[in-house]
Amino acid sequence: MRKNITFLLLGLMLSLKLIAQDEPSPFEVNFFPSVHFGFFTGADDVNEYIKEDLSNASVEFGTTDLIMNFTLGVGVGFRFANLVELQPIVEYSLGPKIISGGVSKTYNFNKFSGGMMANFMIPISYNRKSSILVGAGMFYNNMKFEGYSGNAINPRFQVGFSLNNNRFNPQILLALDLAKFEPDDPNPPLTMELNTFELNYSSFRVGVNLNF
C-alpha cells in the first residue's frame, strides 16, 4: 500500500513539474534575424524613370517595371505572457532590376528602415503554444534610387502565425509595408526638379522571423 502511495505521489509531482515547464513564461526576450520577400505595389516614378532611360534600347524579354524586393533584418522581441509583443527592428531592403538584351543594365532601389512593431497574439492551442499574430508599427525609411533619395515615417501592418516553445519561436508573416516618400511640393520650379520624384517602396511582403 505504501509503495502504491509513494508511486502515486512521485507521479503527481512529475506531472506538476511537466505542466509547470509547459506554461508560457510571463516575460521573454528573443533575438531574431528575418528574411522577407516583397512585391512592389506603387513604384510608378521609379518604373517611369527606367522606362524612359531605356526608351532608345531594345528590351527583348520581360518588363522594365520593378517587381520584387528582398529584405534582411534583425530585431529583438519583448514578449509578455505570449499575448503581447514589442519588436524594435532594423532592416535593409534591395529592389533590383536587371535588364538584358540589346542593352545590359542594372538598377537598384534601396531602403534602410528602423522602427517598432507591436504584435497581439490570439492563442489557438493549449497553453498558448501557437497563436495567430496581428501587428502594426511605425518605421523610419530612408529610400534611394539612382540620384534620388528621401526619408519618411510610414506605417506597417502584418498578420501571421507564431509558435512559442520558450526556445525557438518562428513567426510566419504576411505584411503590408507602406514605405513612401512624397515630395513636399508637387509643382516646384525647374531648379527643384529632384523634389518632384516620388520614392514609393510600398509592398506586400511574406517572410519569417526566426526568434531564438
N, C-alpha and C positions, 0 to 999 in steps of 0.2 A: 504493500500500500504506500509506504514511504517512497519507494522507488518511483511509483507512478506519479505521486505528487511532485517529486523532485524533477522528473522529466517534463511534467506539465508546466512547472514554474520556469524551467530553462527555456522551453519552447515559447512561452509567453514573453519572456524577456527578450529573446532573439527577434520575435515578431515585432515588438515595440521598437527595437533598435533599427530594424529594417525600415519600418514605417517612418521613423524619425529621419533616417537618411534620405528617404524619398520625398520628404517635404521640401518645397521650394525655399531657398534662402531668403530671409527678409530683405537683404541687400547684396547685390553682386556688382562687381566691376569687371568688365570684359574688354579686352583689346581685340580689334578686328581689322584685317585687310578686306577690301571689297573690290569686286570686278563687275562692271556693268556695260551693257551694250545698248546704245540708244539709236533712235530713228528720228531724224530732224522733221519738224512739223511746220517751220516757217522761216527758213533761211533765204528769203526772197532776194534781198540785196546782194548777198554773197553769191547766190546762184546766177543772178543777172551779171555780176562782175565777171564770173568765169565764162559765161556765155559770150559776153562782148569781147573778152580778152582772146577768145578762140574763134571770133567771127570770121577771120581770114584763113582759118586752118580747117583741115578735113578730119573730123572725128568719125572713125569707121565703125565703132561699136559702142553701145551703151548710151548713157546720158551724161551731160555735163553737170547735172544737179548733184549736190551733196545728199547722201542718203543716210549713212551710218556714222556714229561716233563711238569711241571706246574710252572708258573711264577706269582709272585705278585710284583707289583711295585708302586712307587709314582713318580709324576713329576709335573712340572709347565709349563703351556703353555703361551707363549707370542705371541699373535695373532695380526696381523696388517691388519686392514680393511677386516678381514675374507678372506684374499687372501694368506698370508704367515704366517707361524707359526714356532717358535723355541721352542723346548721342552727338557730341561735338565731332565734326568730320572735316577733313581736308581732302581735296581731290584734284586730279589733273585729267583733263579730257582732250582727246585728239580726234578731229574730224578730217580725215584725209580725202583727197580726190586725186586719183592718178589717171591722167589722160594719155592714151597711146593710140597710134595710128599714123596719120600724116604728120602729127606733131606729138612729142612726148613731153609732158609737163606734170608737175605735182603741186597741188595747193594744200595748205593746212589751215584749218580753222581750229584754234586752240582756246581752251578755257581753264583757268585756275579758280577753284572755289573753296570757300571755307564758311562753315555755318553750323547750325544746330537743328537736329530733328527731335521731335517729341513723339513717342510711339505709345499707343494704348493697346494692351493685349486683351483679346477676348478668348478665354480658355475654351478649348474644345475636347479636352481629355482629362483624365484623373490626375489630381494634384498639379494641374496647370502645366503639364509637361509639354504640351503643344498648344499653340494659340494662333488665332487669326490676328494679324497686326494691322493697325490703321494709324498712319502718322502724317505729320505736317511739320514744316520748318521754314526758316529763312536763311538765305545764303548770300554772301558777298561774292560776286562773279566778276572776274577780270577776263575779258574776251579779246582775242587778236586774230586778225586776218589780213595778210599782206601788209599794207601800210596803215591799216585802220585798227583802232583799239578803243575800248570803252569799259567802264566799270558801272555795275548796278547791283542793287539789293533786290532779290527776287524770291518768290515762294516756291516750295516744292511739296508735293503730296505723294503719298505712297500707301500701298496695301500689300499684304504678303502673308507668309506662313512662317512662324517662328517655333523652333524647338528649344527646350531647356532641360539639360540633364546635369547642370552645375559643372560641366567640364567643357564640352564642345557644343556650341549653340548656333547652328547655321540659320540664317534667315534668307528666304527666297522672296524677292521683291519685284513689284511692278510699280513704276513711279512715273509721275508727270513733272518734269523739270522745266519751269517757266523762266529760264535764264534769257534775259533780253536787255540790250542797251538801246534806248531810243534817243536820237539826237534832241538836244534842248530846243533847237529852232528848226522847224521843218522847212523854212524858206529863208535861209541866211543869204547874205551877199556872196558873190563868187569867191571872194577871198577866204571864205569859211567853208569851202566845199566839203572838206573832210567831215564836218559835223553833220552832214546830211545822210551819212551812211549808217544804216541800222544793222547792228550785230545781234542776230536772233539765234540763240542756241537752244531754243525750246525743243524738247524731245520727249518722246515716250521711251522709257528705259526698262530693261529687265536685267536683273543681276542677283548677286548673292553677297551677303556679309558673313564672313567666317569668324564668328565670335569664339575666343578662347578665354 
